[in-house]
Amino acid sequence: MSKLTNYWNNVADSWQKQAENSNAYFSQRTQLVVKLLLHYINSGKVLEVGCGAGLLSYELVKQGFEVYGFDVAEKMVKNTIEKLSAIQENPDAYFRHSPNGQVPFEIKFHLIVAMGVFPYVQDHNQFLKMLCPYLEEGGYIVASNVNNLSLHTLPALAAHFLSWHPSKNWHETLTAILRTGLDTGGFVDYNPQQQCYGAEAFDRLFAQQGLTKIQEVDLFCLNPLPLDRKALERTKIGKYFARNLGFHHIGLYQKTSKISAVNKE
């Protein structure tokens, strides 16, 4: 079992409790993403990549979408199925464990959701290429990535420096925060040729696969959360600072037939 899978299996129950807290950051992010999506999409098949605690899938099912999902952590999938059983018939047919991270369905979707997934992917370009064939023409992908040079990273670095002790683990965590903004480093080997951080690089990645950005929102992910409570209503200046200094960049992209010449080989 990989470090990534083992980690998410171990924290699955605590993650579920955190997700159920309506005041928690991830609960508020879920509501924001649903609100964003409903401006453009109101029906169709949805695939949630890395379904996690099932919070977003649950909200989309409530809105009438036909939602499928998978996760590398078996415990996460079990928790999602349990949660969805209250509102979806036979959720075990829609949510599956995929230890290798490949899509375990042979159908196309009108919407693919990949929230909080890319930071844990070794090769962003190859991963996106893997997802695109499962997306209908004219369909949408909503996905997020992190900015390693964000305001969120500063307190994380400060807290880590205050916990200083001469050990290999301490130095590895410091390196992970500096490179990726995450104390785990996403459990991937850092490679700037395979991964991208920040809004501009992430948007460019999708453009290279013929995915046009329709909408975006950037979150500071600071506690307390007032900077993100009206994230969809930011002024032009607010959007600029959030895009460049925020931690989570969320983009809604639409599939078109044209693929950027940058990616043609």
C-alpha positions as CSV (number, residue, x, y, z in Angstrom):
1,M,0.0,0.0,0.0
2,S,1.4,3.4,-1.0
3,K,2.0,6.2,1.6
4,L,-0.8,8.2,-0.1
5,T,-3.3,5.4,0.2
6,N,-2.3,4.5,3.8
7,Y,-2.5,8.2,4.9
8,W,-6.0,8.7,3.6
9,N,-7.3,5.4,4.9
10,N,-5.9,6.4,8.4
11,V,-7.5,9.8,8.4
12,A,-10.8,8.8,6.7
13,D,-13.0,8.9,9.8
14,S,-11.5,12.1,11.2
15,W,-11.8,13.7,7.7
16,Q,-15.4,12.7,7.6
17,K,-16.1,14.4,10.9
18,Q,-14.3,17.5,9.7
19,A,-16.3,17.5,6.5
20,E,-19.6,17.4,8.4
21,N,-18.7,20.6,10.3
22,S,-20.6,23.3,8.3
23,N,-18.2,26.0,9.6
24,A,-15.1,24.1,8.5
25,Y,-13.1,25.3,5.4
26,F,-13.8,22.3,3.3
27,S,-17.6,22.4,3.9
28,Q,-17.7,26.0,2.9
29,R,-15.5,25.3,-0.2
30,T,-18.0,22.6,-1.2
31,Q,-21.0,25.0,-1.0
32,L,-19.0,27.5,-3.1
33,V,-18.2,24.9,-5.8
34,V,-21.8,23.8,-6.0
35,K,-22.9,27.4,-6.4
36,L,-20.3,28.0,-9.1
37,L,-21.3,24.8,-11.0
38,L,-25.1,25.6,-10.9
39,H,-24.4,28.8,-12.9
40,Y,-23.4,26.6,-15.8
41,I,-24.7,23.1,-15.4
42,N,-28.0,21.7,-14.0
43,S,-28.0,18.0,-15.0
44,G,-26.0,15.1,-16.4
45,K,-23.6,12.5,-15.4
46,V,-20.8,13.6,-13.0
47,L,-17.6,11.9,-12.1
48,E,-15.9,12.9,-8.8
49,V,-12.2,12.0,-8.9
50,G,-11.0,11.4,-5.3
51,C,-14.5,11.4,-3.8
52,G,-13.0,11.6,-0.3
53,A,-15.6,12.0,2.4
54,G,-18.4,12.2,-0.2
55,L,-19.4,15.8,0.7
56,L,-19.4,17.2,-2.8
57,S,-21.0,14.1,-4.3
58,Y,-23.7,14.3,-1.7
59,E,-24.5,17.9,-2.6
60,L,-24.6,17.2,-6.3
61,V,-26.9,14.2,-5.9
62,K,-29.2,16.4,-3.9
63,Q,-29.2,18.8,-6.9
64,G,-30.3,16.0,-9.2
65,F,-27.1,15.0,-10.9
66,E,-26.2,11.4,-11.6
67,V,-23.0,11.1,-9.6
68,Y,-20.2,8.5,-9.9
69,G,-16.9,8.6,-8.0
70,F,-13.8,6.8,-7.0
71,D,-10.9,7.1,-4.6
72,V,-7.5,5.4,-4.0
73,A,-8.4,5.0,-0.3
74,E,-10.9,2.1,0.2
75,K,-12.0,3.6,3.6
76,M,-12.9,6.9,2.0
77,V,-15.1,5.0,-0.6
78,K,-16.8,3.1,2.2
79,N,-17.6,6.3,4.0
80,T,-18.9,7.9,0.8
81,I,-21.2,5.0,0.1
82,E,-22.5,5.1,3.6
83,K,-23.2,8.8,3.4
84,L,-24.9,8.6,-0.1
85,S,-27.1,5.7,0.9
86,A,-29.5,8.1,2.5
87,I,-30.3,9.8,-0.8
88,Q,-29.0,7.6,-3.6
89,E,-30.2,4.1,-4.6
90,N,-27.4,1.5,-4.7
91,P,-24.5,3.9,-4.2
92,D,-22.1,1.0,-4.2
93,A,-22.7,0.8,-7.9
94,Y,-21.7,4.4,-8.4
95,F,-18.6,4.7,-6.1
96,R,-15.6,2.4,-6.4
97,H,-12.2,1.8,-5.0
98,S,-9.4,2.4,-7.5
99,P,-6.0,1.7,-5.9
100,N,-4.1,2.7,-9.1
101,G,-6.0,6.0,-9.5
102,Q,-7.4,5.1,-12.9
103,V,-11.1,5.8,-13.8
104,P,-13.0,2.6,-13.1
105,F,-16.0,3.4,-15.4
106,E,-16.5,2.9,-19.1
107,I,-18.8,5.9,-19.7
108,K,-18.5,9.5,-20.6
109,F,-19.4,12.4,-18.2
110,H,-20.8,15.8,-18.7
111,L,-18.9,17.0,-15.6
112,I,-15.7,15.8,-14.0
113,V,-14.8,17.0,-10.5
114,A,-11.2,16.9,-9.2
115,M,-11.1,19.0,-6.1
116,G,-7.9,18.7,-4.0
117,V,-6.6,15.9,-6.2
118,F,-3.8,17.4,-8.4
119,P,-1.5,18.1,-5.4
120,Y,-1.3,14.4,-4.9
121,V,-0.6,13.5,-8.5
122,Q,2.9,12.8,-9.7
123,D,2.4,13.9,-13.3
124,H,-0.2,16.5,-13.8
125,N,-0.2,16.5,-17.6
126,Q,-0.5,12.7,-17.9
127,F,-3.3,12.7,-15.3
128,L,-5.3,15.3,-17.1
129,K,-4.7,13.4,-20.4
130,M,-6.1,10.3,-18.7
131,L,-9.3,12.1,-17.6
132,C,-10.1,13.9,-20.9
133,P,-11.4,10.9,-22.9
134,Y,-14.1,10.4,-20.2
135,L,-15.4,13.9,-20.8
136,E,-18.2,14.6,-23.3
137,E,-17.6,17.2,-26.0
138,G,-18.7,20.5,-24.5
139,G,-18.5,19.0,-21.0
140,Y,-16.8,20.6,-18.0
141,I,-14.0,19.9,-15.6
142,V,-13.9,21.7,-12.2
143,A,-10.5,21.2,-10.6
144,S,-8.3,22.8,-8.0
145,N,-4.6,23.1,-7.3
146,V,-2.4,24.8,-4.7
147,N,-0.1,27.8,-4.8
148,N,3.2,27.1,-3.0
149,L,3.8,30.9,-2.7
150,S,0.6,31.9,-0.8
151,L,-0.3,33.7,2.3
152,H,-1.5,30.3,3.7
153,T,2.1,29.0,3.4
154,L,3.6,31.7,5.6
155,P,1.9,30.6,8.9
156,A,2.6,26.9,8.0
157,L,6.3,27.8,7.7
158,A,6.3,29.8,10.9
159,A,4.7,27.0,12.8
160,H,7.1,24.5,11.4
161,F,10.1,26.7,12.3
162,L,8.8,27.0,15.9
163,S,8.7,23.2,16.1
164,W,12.4,22.9,15.0
165,H,14.4,19.9,16.0
166,P,17.4,18.3,14.2
167,S,15.8,15.4,12.4
168,K,15.5,14.1,8.9
169,N,11.7,14.3,9.1
170,W,11.7,17.9,10.1
171,H,13.9,18.9,7.1
172,E,11.8,16.8,4.7
173,T,8.6,18.5,5.9
174,L,10.3,22.0,5.5
175,T,11.3,21.1,1.9
176,A,7.8,19.8,1.2
177,I,6.1,23.1,2.4
178,L,8.6,25.2,0.4
179,R,8.1,23.2,-2.8
180,T,4.4,22.4,-2.7
181,G,2.8,24.4,0.1
182,L,1.7,21.1,1.8
183,D,3.5,19.6,4.7
184,T,3.1,16.1,3.1
185,G,4.4,17.3,-0.2
186,G,1.4,15.5,-1.7
187,F,3.4,12.2,-1.2
188,V,4.9,12.8,-4.6
189,D,8.5,13.3,-5.8
190,Y,8.8,16.9,-6.6
191,N,9.4,17.5,-10.3
192,P,8.8,20.9,-11.9
193,Q,8.6,19.2,-15.3
194,Q,5.6,17.1,-14.2
195,Q,3.8,19.3,-11.7
196,C,2.5,22.9,-11.7
197,Y,1.7,25.2,-8.8
198,G,-0.2,28.5,-8.9
199,A,-3.2,29.7,-11.0
200,E,-1.4,30.7,-14.2
201,A,0.5,27.3,-14.6
202,F,-2.7,25.4,-13.8
203,D,-4.8,27.2,-16.3
204,R,-2.1,26.7,-18.9
205,L,-2.1,23.0,-18.3
206,F,-5.8,22.8,-19.1
207,A,-5.5,25.0,-22.1
208,Q,-2.9,22.6,-23.6
209,Q,-5.6,19.9,-23.5
210,G,-8.2,22.0,-25.3
211,L,-10.0,23.0,-22.1
212,T,-11.2,26.6,-22.1
213,K,-11.5,28.3,-18.7
214,I,-15.0,29.5,-18.1
215,Q,-14.8,30.7,-14.5
216,E,-12.4,30.7,-11.6
217,V,-12.2,31.4,-7.9
218,D,-9.2,31.6,-5.6
219,L,-9.3,30.9,-1.9
220,F,-6.9,32.2,0.7
221,C,-7.6,29.2,3.1
222,L,-6.8,31.2,6.2
223,N,-8.3,30.6,9.6
224,P,-10.6,32.4,10.4
225,L,-12.2,32.5,7.0
226,P,-13.7,36.0,6.3
227,L,-11.5,36.5,3.2
228,D,-13.2,33.6,1.5
229,R,-16.8,34.0,2.5
230,K,-17.7,36.1,-0.6
231,A,-15.1,34.6,-2.9
232,L,-17.4,34.7,-5.9
233,E,-18.1,38.4,-5.4
234,R,-14.6,39.7,-5.2
235,T,-13.7,43.0,-6.9
236,K,-11.2,43.1,-9.7
237,I,-8.4,44.0,-7.2
238,G,-9.6,41.3,-4.8
239,K,-9.5,38.7,-7.6
240,Y,-6.0,39.8,-8.5
241,F,-4.7,39.3,-5.0
242,A,-6.6,36.1,-4.4
243,R,-5.2,34.6,-7.7
244,N,-1.6,35.5,-6.8
245,L,-1.6,35.1,-3.0
246,G,-4.4,32.6,-2.4
247,F,-3.7,29.0,-1.6
248,H,-6.5,27.1,-3.6
249,H,-7.0,27.9,-7.2
250,I,-10.3,26.5,-8.5
251,G,-11.0,26.5,-12.2
252,L,-14.0,25.5,-14.3
253,Y,-12.9,24.4,-17.8
254,Q,-14.9,23.4,-20.8
255,K,-13.9,20.8,-23.4
256,T,-13.5,22.1,-26.9
257,S,-12.1,20.3,-30.0
258,K,-9.0,22.5,-30.3
259,I,-5.9,21.4,-28.5
260,S,-3.1,23.9,-27.9
261,A,-0.1,23.7,-30.3
262,V,2.1,23.7,-27.2
263,N,1.0,20.1,-26.5
264,K,0.9,18.7,-30.1
265,E,3.6,16.1,-30.8
